[in-house]
């Protein structure tokens, strides 16, 4: 958010950094089917753990291949600890 000189607030997005990511579309569960009925696509986004990726929060969004994903949770470490995984919706 940016505050204007007249006291108003402008909300927007800015790019923080670029990382390689793997996007896995979720399939099959009742919640996933319900999300598809309202044109949402739940996914798990996986990124390598780094100094940049440690700062990601659920308030952010990710753009992968021109598709905008809203993050629904803070990143959690993968089983091997080298990656972060986060739930998102397109």
N, C-alpha and C positions, 0 to 999 in steps of 0.2 A: 504494500500500500504506500502511496506517495501522497503527502499532504501538499495542497496547493497554497499559494500565497493568500488566498481569500478564505482559508480555513476548511475548504472541502477536501475530500479524500478521493483519490483515483486508485482503483484496484486494477491490478494487471499481473501478468506473469513475466518473468525474465529467466533466461537460460542460466543455469549455474555451472554445469559441466556436461561433458559427453562421455558416456561409458558404453561398452559392449553389454548387451543384455540378451537373455533368453526369455521368450514369452511362451508360456504353456497355457493354452485355452482349456478351461475346466469343462468337463462333459458329464452328463448322466445323472447328477443328483437332482432332487426335487427343487432345491434352491436355485440351481443353475437353470433349470427349465423355466422356473418362474421369472428369473431375470431376463431370459430371452424373450419372454412375452412382452416385456416393456423395452425391448431393443437395447439391452445391456449385455455385454460380453465379459463375464468374470474371468480373470486370468491370474496366474502366478508369474511375477517378473523376478528373474534371478540375475543378480549382478555380483561381480567379484568384490570381496571385501577389500576396501582401500581407505585411505584418509578422507577421500571425498565421499564415498558411499556411507561412511559412519554418520554423517550429518543429515541423511535423508529422514524425513518424518512423514506422517500420514497427511499432513497439510499440503504436501507437494503433489505435483502431477508429473507424469512421464510421457514423452513423445517418442514413439517407436515406429519407424517407417511411415510417418505422417499421421498415425493414429494416436489420439490423445487418451491417456489412461489416468483416471483419478485414483490415487492411492487410498486404500481403505484401512490400512494398518501400518504401524511402524515396521521397518524391516526386522526380521528375526534371522538368527544365524542358521545356516543349513546344517545337516547332520555332520558333515565333515569339517565345518567351521571356516571354510575358505570363501564362502559365498553368503550373500544375504538374499532372503526370499521375502516377497511382499505380495499381498492380495491387492488387486486393482480391478477397475471396471472401465471398459471402453464406452 
